[in-house]
């Protein structure tokens, strides 16, 4: 799909934020910032709206935008897994840009048909396939994601360090769900199996959704699930978790 987003302007703008070029107590108009970067008002507004979703700025009614303090990094599942003494890796299966479906648009609070990344990977721990995970991310959060390698690196840290996108809050739900044919093939599950489904919405400091994650976990990896998703582990069958 054709995407009209000023990603180069976004990078320049975010570099200025990192360089502390803006007063946190001042309100900056779109016109002022557009003039600073030699951009059109429409282009600057696109970048500012993306920055507001990321939690970098906050709109002040019709007067402009205030700059916020950068949020502190969070401990990612990847780094938490390493701290537990496990060896996490992942295999990226697909990174595509597609129009947001009704469900994706609702989860991410974006317009129907807006461009989103669908980022599909299989997560391994100590060489064992643990989960199939699909992340949906608004395109403006991380333009260029298709060129990034996160096989041995945290996706969350990539968002923080390269795209200035910090998660302030995560909302998760847990349930058992039927395994799909892909789950059975990739996670080596028998027919009519179930998976532990974790659905997660990551929110920025301004309360906007950043990522909607669907994590389909092999249920007999209790030793990993109990450490990584302790609130979800209780859903696993007693025969599995002993």
N, C-alpha and C positions, 0 to 999 in steps of 0.2 A: 504494500500500500504506500501511496505517496505521503510523505510527512514534511510539513513546513514548520520547522522549529529551529530557532537560531542557536544551535549548540555551541558555536564558536563564541558568540556573545556571552552565553551562559558561563563558559569556562573563564573568560576574562573577568566577568562580574564576580565569580566565586573566588578568583585569585585576589581580587581587591578586598573581599571580605576577610580572607586569610591574612592579608597585609594590614588589617585593622584600619582601613581608610575611612571608616564611617563612625560618626558619633552615635552612641547607643541611645542618647536622650533626644536626638533630633528626628524630625519627620522629613523624609525626602520625597519630592514629587516624582512622578514618572517622567515628566518633561525634563527635570534637572538631571536625572540619571541617564536618560536617553541622549541628552546633549553631551554628557561626559564621555559616553562611549561611541558617539557618532552613529547612533542607531535610531530607527524610527520609534515612535511612541508604541506602535503595535508590537514590535519586536521586544522592546523593553518590558512591556506589560506581560508578555508571554514568559519572559525570564523571571520576572518578579512573582508571578503567580506560581511558577514552579518552585521558587525559593520559599514562598509561603507554605507550600505543601511540605517542603523539606524541614520547615521550622527555622529557617534562617532570617526571615523577616515576618512582620505582621502588619496587615493593612489597617490604616487608621481612617475609617469611614471613607470619605472622598478626598481626603487631603494628601494621602501618600502612604509611605511605608516606613516603619521603624525597624531598625536592625536589632536582632536578638543575640544574646550570648550563645556561642556554640555549645551544644549539649555535650555532656561527657560520654565517652564511648562505653558501651555495655559489653559484658562478657558474652561472647557468642557461643552457640552450641558447639562450634568447631573447637574453639579454645577451651571450653569447659570439658569437652571430650578428651583433649590432650592432657589437661590437668588431672583427669581421673586415671591417667596412665594408659589410655587407649590410643590407637593410631587411626585417625579419621582420614578418609580420602573420598573423592566423589568422581563419578563419570558423567560428564555432561552429555546428554543425549539429544537435546534440541534447544536452540535459542531462536525464537521466531518473533517477528513483529506482526500483530494481527489486530483487527478491530475488536473493541471490547464488546462482549456479549451482554445481554441484560443482566445476568448474574454477576459477571465481573465488574460491570459498570456500577452496580449497586454496592458491591463489596468495597470497591476502591473510591467511591464517591466521585466518579468521573462521568462524562457524557457517553451515552450509548454510541458505539462505533469509534470512540477515541482510541488512538494507537496505544497498545500495551505490549510489553514483552511477555512471552510465555517461555519460561526458563525451566527446562525439564532435566533432572539429573537423578542418578542412583547414588545413595550414600552408603559407604562401606565403613565398618569399624573392624580393625585388625584383620582386614582382608575378607570379612564376611559381609555379604549383602544385607543391609539392615532396612533400608526404606527407599521407596520411589517418591520423589518430591517434585511438585510443580509450583513454581512461584509466578504470580502475575504482578507486574510492576508497571505503573504509568510510564510511558516512553520518556517524558521529560525528566524523570528522576535520574536516569542513567543512560543517555544517548551514547551508543558505542559499546554497550554491554556485550554484543555478539563477538567482540574482539578480545574479551577478557578471559583469562584462564583461571578457573577456580578449582581445578582438580585437587590441589594440595593447599588450598587457601580458603579462608572464611569468606563466604559471600557477604555476610554482614560487615566484615572489616573492609571489604572492597567498596561497599557503599559509603562507609564512613571516610575512608582515606582518599579515595579517588573522586567520589561524587558528593562529598559533604552532606551525606544523608544519615541522620542519627535517629535511631529508634528510642523513643521516650517511654513507650508503654506497649505491651503485647497482650492481646486478648486471645485466649485459646479455648477450643472446645474439643472434647474427646468422645469417640464412639467406636464400636466395632462395626465393620462394614464388609460386605462381600468382596472378595478379591476379584479383580478384573483379570482378563486374559494376560495383560501386560504384567500385572503383579505376579501371576503364577509363573510366567516365563522368566522374568528377570530375578525374582526373589526365590525361585525354585520351590514354589508351593504346590501342593496337590490340588486337584479339582475340588470345587465347592469349599474352598478355604475361606477364612476371614482374615482381614487385616485390621490393625489398630489405626484408625484415621484421626490424625491431629490436624485441625484447621486453625490457622493463626492469622490474625490481622496485626501488623506492626504499624504503630501510630507515631507521628512526629510530635515535637513539643507544642505545635499549634493544633494538634488533634486531628490532622489529616491522615488518611490511610496511605501507607507507603508500599506495603507488600501484602498480598494475600497468598498464603502458603497452604497447600494441601500435601500432607505428609502421610504416606501409606506405609505402615511399618509391619515388618514380619513379626507375628506375635510370639514366636517361640524364642526370640532373642531377649528373654526377660532380664538377663544380667546387664544388658545395655539399656533397655527401656527403663528399668527401675532407677538407674542413675541419671539418665538424660531427660526423662519425662516421668518423674515420680508420681505426679498427680494422675497420669494416664495409666500407669502400670497396674493399678487396682482393677482395671477393666479386663485384664487378661484372664483367661480361664484358669481356675485353680490347678487344673491338671498341668498347665504350662508353667505357672510360677511356683508350684510346689508349696 
